[in-house]
C-alpha cells in the first residue's frame, strides 16, 4: 500500500495499517494527512525491515538548539532544500560512519570545518576522504562545553585519557554541531508483539533476540554483522562513550541520554543500584537505548499486546506498577494505562494462567489494582440535585455512606458510561467511571453545568491520578481485611453491599466501598496514590495464609462476564439504552427528570430490531464460538440478505463454573429468552439457547457475603 504505515502487530500476526487518503476533489494523488483508512491485515508471515536510526552522543549541554543528528541535517538539506549558508559545522562522532556522514554533509554544501572523534588511533583509510575535503580531524577528543548566545558560538574540546580529561582545552568556533553516535535498530514492532531484545557489544546496540509473531528481521533492524552494506551497523570500529567525565553539578553539565523522555546520565545512574559507577551508567544507558524502540509511540488500544514494561513508560502507570513488573506480568496498554493482563507461569499456557487466577477469585481471594478507573468528586450545596439531574440513579435518596450503580445518558437516551456513585455526605459524592472515561465524564458534566445548570452550586474535580483503587475480591476477602489494623466495621451489618465508610487501614486513611463487580464479595479500597504500594504489600502479606493472588485484567473481565457485566466502552454499537443491557430485561426510570429520560421513553416504546444483551448456552458445556460468528434464527436464513441477527461479545470456557460463557447482543433478545438461534463461523452451525446473562450466582447471594 502506498502512503501507508504499520502501526502495530500482535501475537497472532494481525497488523494494523494506516493509509493516508488523497485529498477530496484533488486531481493529483496528494495526501495532506487529514483523511485516513485503517486496515487490519491477518498476515501469514511478518517481516520487519524498519531500519535503524542515528544515536545521540552524550556530552554536557547536548540538548542545546543547533545540536542535531547528522542524518537530520542531511535530510533538511537534501529533502527539504534548507540552506545553512556558510555557518561553520563541527561533526562529533565515535565511529567510522561518522566520517562518511561528514563527507556527505560537505558534499551537500555545508561548511564542515572540523571532525571531533573520541577514538585515539584513527586509520588512514578512514580519515583520507575527510582530509581530501580539507576538513580538520581531531582524534581522541570529546566535547566538554557548549558556548551559546542566541545560538551556538563555539564548543570546547578536551583530550580523553582513559576515564579522565586532560587540562588542555581547545575552543572551536561553530554555529552547528552534528552528532553521529552510531546506530540503534528500530524495534518498535518487535517489542510491541512480545519479542525480546539483547545488547550486542559488537555493534554497541540493542538488537533482536527472541522473535514472537514476527517471522524475520532484516536490514538495519536486525543488527546482523553481515549487513555492512545495508546500514554499516557492524564493523564501524565504534568506541562507545557513555558519559563525558566532567566535574560539577551545574545545569550546564547535564548530559542527555534520551531527549524524548528527558532522561539524563545522572538520572540513569541514580536509578541503578550497582556498586561500580561506570557499570551503573553503562547498564542504565543500555536500558535507555531501548527507549529508541518505544512501543508508546504506537496506539494499540485496538489490539491486545504484550509490552515490555521496561522499554518505555506509557502515558500512565499504576502506582503498583513496579510490583507487577517484578512478578513478570504480561501488560495491556489501553485507555492510556499500562495494566497487568495476566501473570504467566513457565510450563502453562495463558489460558491456564487466567483460569488459575479466576479460580483463586472464586474460591479464595485476589487483589487487583483498579486505579485506571476514572474517579470524580462532586461537591457543593447542590451536589445531590446536580447528580440527580445527570444520572439515572435516584441520588437524592442516598444517605451518607450509601452507594448505587448508575448510568450516564446523552439526550438521545444512549448510554455514555456507567459506574458506582458513593455519597459520603449530602454535599460530597464520589463517582467511579469506566477505565479511561474519567476526563470524558468530567467534561460532560462541566458542559451541562455551565450551559444548562449554572444556577446549581457544585464543583466537579477529577481525582483519577491522585487516588488509587485496590480491589479485594473473593470469599476470603473479609478475612484479609480482618488481619489489618483498622477502625472500620467491615462486618456484613457494618458494611453491607453498596455501602462505604471512611477510616484507616494500617494507619492509612482510606475510603472502603463494598461493591459486586465480580459477583462475589468485593472491597474497593480508595486511598492516596502515594500510599498504594504500601497498602498493596500489606494486603498481600495479610492474605498469604488465605491463598491470595494478584488478579490480571483478563481474568477480571471474564469474572465480570460470568456475572453478566457489560463494559459499555468496549461495545462498538453506540445506541444501547439501559433497557438493552439490563439483566432483568427492562429498565424502570425514576420519576425525577434526568438527561435522556424523554428520549428513553420513546426508545422503550419502540423495541423493533434493537440489539439487546443476552447469554447463549449450549447443551455441550465446553463449546465456545468465535467472535466473528454469524447468528441466525433458522438454518435456512439467507445471511447475505438478512444479515446476522447479532454479534458475539465474548466466549470462553470457565473452569470455576465448569461451563462455557458466551455473551452476545441479539436483535430483540430480551423477548426471545428460551428460543434457539444458530451460531456459525467456519464450522457446522451450533444451536444455542438465548438466556439471561447472569450465569454466576443468579440469586445474588454471594455478593452480600
C-alpha positions, 0 to 999 in steps of 0.5 A: 500500500502506498502512503501507508504505515504499520502501526502495530502487530500482535501475537497472532500476526494481525497488523494494523495499517494506516493509509493516508487518503488523497485529498477530496476533489484533488486531481493529483494523488496528494495526501495532506494527512487529514483523511485516513483508512485503517486496515487490519491485515491477518498476515501469514508471515511478518517481516520487519525491515524498519531500519535503524536510526542515528544515536545521540552522543552524550556530552554536557549541554547536548540538548542545546538548539543547533545540536542535531543528528547528522542524518537530520541535517542531511535530510533538511538539506537534501529533502527539504532544500534548507540552506545553512549558508556558510555557518561553520559545522563541527561533526562529533562522532565515535565511529567510522560512519561518522566520517562518511556522514561528514563527507556527505554533509560537505558534499551537500554544501555545508561548511564542515570545518572540523571532525571531533572523534573520541577514538585515539588511533584513527586509520588512514583509510578512514580519515583520507576522504575527510582530509581530501575535503580539507576538513580538520580531524581531531582524534581522541577528543570529546566535547566538554562545553557548549558556548551559546548566545542566541545560538551556538558560538563555539564548543570546547574540546578536551583530550580523553585519557582513559576515564579522565580529561586532560587540562588542555582545552581547545575552543572551536568556533561553530554555529552547528554541531552534528552528532553521529553516535552510531546506530540503534535498530528500530524495534518498535514492532518487535517489542510491541508483539512480545519479542525480546531484545539483547545488547550486542557489544559488537555493534554497541546496540540493542538488537533482536533476540527472541522473535514472537509473531514476527517471522524475520528481521532484516536490514538495519533492524536486525543488527546482523554483522553481515549487513555492512552494506545495508546500514554499516551497523557492524564493523564501524570500529565504534568506541562507545562513550557513555558519559563525558567525565566532567566535574560539577553539578551545574545545569550546564553539565547535564548530559542527555541520554534520551531527549524524548523522555528527558532522561539524563546520565545522572538520572540513569545512574541514580536509578541503578543500584550497582556498586561500580559507577561506570557499570551503573551508567553503562547498564542504565544507558543500555536500558535507555537505548531501548527507549529508541524502540518505544512501543508508546509511540504506537496506539494499540488500544485496538489490539491486545499486546504484550509490552515490555514494561521496561522499554518505555513508560506509557502515558500512565502507570499504576502506582503498583506498577513496579510490583507487577513488573517484578512478578513478570506480568504480561501488560495491556496498554489501553485507555492510556494505562499500562495494566497487568493482563495476566501473570504467566507461569513457565510450563502453562499456557495463558489460558491456564494462567487466567483460569488459575487466577479466576479460580483463586477469585472464586474460591479464595481471594485476589487483589487487583489494582483498579486505579485506571478507573476514572474517579470524580468528586462532586461537591457543593450545596447542590451536589445531590440535585446536580447528580440527580439531574445527570444520572439515572440513579435516584441520588437524592435518596442516598444517605451518607455512606450509601452507594448505587450503580448508575448510568450516564445518558446523552439526550438521545437516551444512549448510554455514555458510561456507567459506574458506582456513585458513593455519597459520603455526605449530602454535599460530597459524592464520589463517582467511579467511571469506566477505565479511561472515561474519567476526563470524558465524564468530567467534561460532560458534566462541566458542559451541562453545568455551565450551559444548562445548570449554572444556577446549581452550586457544585464543583466537579474535580477529577481525582483519577491520578491522585487516588488509587483503587485496590480491589479485594475480591473473593470469599476470603476477602473479609478475612484479609481485611480482618488481619489489618489494623483498622477502625472500620466495621467491615462486618456484613451489618457494618458494611453491607453491599453498596455501602462505604465508610471512611477510616484507616487501614494500617494507619492509612486513611482510606475510603472502603466501598463494598461493591459486586463487580465480580459477583462475589464479595468485593472491597474497593479500597480508595486511598492516596496514590502515594500510599498504594504500594504500601497498602498493596504489600500489606494486603498481600502479606495479610492474605498469604495464609488465605491463598491470595493472588494478584488478579490480571485484567483478563481474568477480571473481565471474564469474572465480570462476564460470568456475572453478566457485566457489560463494559459499555466502552468496549461495545462498538454499537453506540445506541444501547439504552439501559433497557438493552443491557439490563439483566432483568430485561427492562429498565424502570426510570425514576420519576425525577427528570434526568438527561435522556429520560424523554428520549428513553421513553420513546426508545422503550416504546419502540423495541423493533430490531434493537440489539439487546444483551443476552447469554447463549448456552449450549447443551455441550458445556465446553463449546465456545464460538468465535467472535466473528460468528454469524447468528441466525434464527433458522438454518435456512436464513439467507445471511447475505440478505438478512444479515446476522441477527447479532454479534458475539461479545465474548466466549470462553470456557470457565473452569470455576463454573465448569461451563462455557460463557458466551455473551452476545447482543441479539436483535430483540433478545430480551423477548426471545429468552428460551428460543434457539438461534444458530451460531456459525463461523467456519464450522457446522452451525451450533444451536444455542439457547438465548438466556439471561446473562447472569450465569454466576450466582443468579440469586445474588447471594454471594455478593452480600457475603 
